[in-house]
């Protein structure tokens, strides 16, 4: 009996020691629970989660309606691409770029899709408006003449009258730049008049009041499709045309909205350039009078002018600066760094 008792005691003691060792190993090997994280790490993680799930607000975007240069934004509004990413984009139409930029400074809109020249004017007046992306690289206007016009090149227009939308506008700037490298002085050798756009421009050309006029899409494609008109001059120089501009302090406070706005437009471009026909129905409501095949031509022309990554090039920006100084739009050069911030692009 004593032997059996001793064996039993030894066995119990061994089991107790084994259990103690096993419990210690489990304590050493078990992973910490989430609540075991330091308070600072928990707080940062919670803040990041809240920021990622917090809904985006409404972004009021101004543009001159009736044209196609803000095509990517128009597609996103029409097909719900912005809304699908949680961003409500409210389109605010203006009759001129000047009205739109006044609304931007006044706080009536959050961003404007317009000419880079406006950003230069703001910088010249020490207002902190910057460019955050570019939708159109070029002047967005082409010189259209009648099919039977005797001219084959812009250098042959000496002594003629040519229509632009208005003096000092982007159409005027593009036309004048086209005469560079020719023997024509636009202030002396031709007469440049403002005739508005759309129907008034078309009437001026049709009635031979002007030799040609600076026209934008989709009107260019409409006119050419009739067989009665042709493009004499299509500006192909690197030129910061239609850009996304906003007050810097608004973007500082709404960085996610701006990032989403730009990302969605870049996504739209990448899928639209692969299949332009898919965009026709989306845009038909904006241009109900344009036949689908002509509208597709205009869309393809617009997409061909979208810069890589929606990025403003330094050369394109510098071309606008030089022209703006020549025309007296600004007095001093504005640096690329002062006017452009591409950090919100994908």
Residue, then its C-alpha position, 0 to 999 in steps of 0.5 A: x500500500x505504501x508503494x502504491x501511495x508513493x507512486x500515486x503521489x509522484x504521478x499527481x505531482x508530475x501531472x501538476x508540473x506538466x500542467x503548469x509548464x503547458x500553461x506557461x507556454x500557452x501564455x507566452x505563445x498566444x497572440x495579443x488581442x486587439x484590445x491589447x494594442x497601445x491606446x495611441x495605435x487604437x485611436x489612429x486606426x479608428x480615425x483612419x476607419x472613420x475617414x475612409x467610411x465618412x461620406x463625401x459631400x456635394x461638389x459644385x462644379x462650374x463650366x461653360x455649358x454647350x461645348x465639349x471640352x469638359x467632356x470627362x466631367x459631363x460623362x461622369x455626371x450623366x452616367x453616375x460615375x461620380x455618385x457611384x464613388x460617393x461624390x455628388x457633383x452639381x453642374x453649374x452652367x455659365x455663359x462665359x468663363x469670366x462669370x464662372x471664375x467670379x463665382x469661384x472666387x465668390x464661393x458659389x462654386x467649389x471648382x471650375x473647368x475653364x481656361x488656364x489663363x484664368x489661373x494666371x490672372x488669379x496668381x497675378x492678383x495674388x489670389x490662391x487659385x491653383x490647377x489640379x488637373x487638365x481635361x484638354x491639351x490645346x486651344x479647343x478651337x479650329x478654324x473652319x472655312x467653306x469647302x470651296x474656299x481658295x485657302x489651303x493654309x492659314x498663311x494664305x489669309x492675308x487681307x481676310x476677315x476672320x471670326x473668333x468668339x470674342x476679342x481676347x478669348x481662347x479662340x482669339x489666342x489660338x488663332x493669333x498663335x497660328x499665325x506665328x511662323x508665317x508672314x502674317x501679322x494678326x494686328x495688321x494683315x488680317x481683321x479679327x472680329x468677335x461674332x459669338x459662337x454657335x448659330x451666329x458664328x455659322x451665319x457669319x461664315x455661311x453668308x461670307x461675312x468672314x473667310x472663316x471662324x474659330x469653332x469648337x466641338x461638336x459644331x466642328x464635326x457637325x459642319x464638316x459632316x455636311x460636306x460644305x465645310x472643312x478645317x483649315x487650321x487645327x492647333x496642335x501645339x502643347x497648350x494648357x487649355x481646359x483645366x480643373x481649378x479651385x481655391x487652394x484653401x477649399x481643396x485643403x479642406x476637401x482633399x478627398x472630394x478633389x481626389x475622387x473627382x480627378x480619379x473618376x475622370x481619369x477612369x472615365x477617360x481610360x474606358x472611353x478612349x477604348x470604346x468611344x461609341x459607348x459614350x455616345x448615348x451618355x452624351x446624346x442628351x447634351x447634344x440632342x440635335x447632333x446625329x449619333x455618328x457625328x457625335x461620336x466623331x466629336x467625342x473621339x476628337x475631344x478624347x484625342x486632346x486629353x493629356x496623359x494622366x490629366x497632367x499639365x505639362x510645364x511646356x504647355x503651361x509656359x506657352x499660355x504664360x508667354x501668350x498671356x504676357x504678349x496679350x497683356x492678360x498678365x504683367x509678370x510671368x507666373x511659375x508652374x509651381x505657383x499655379x499647378x498642384x498635381x498631388x491630388x491626381x492618382 
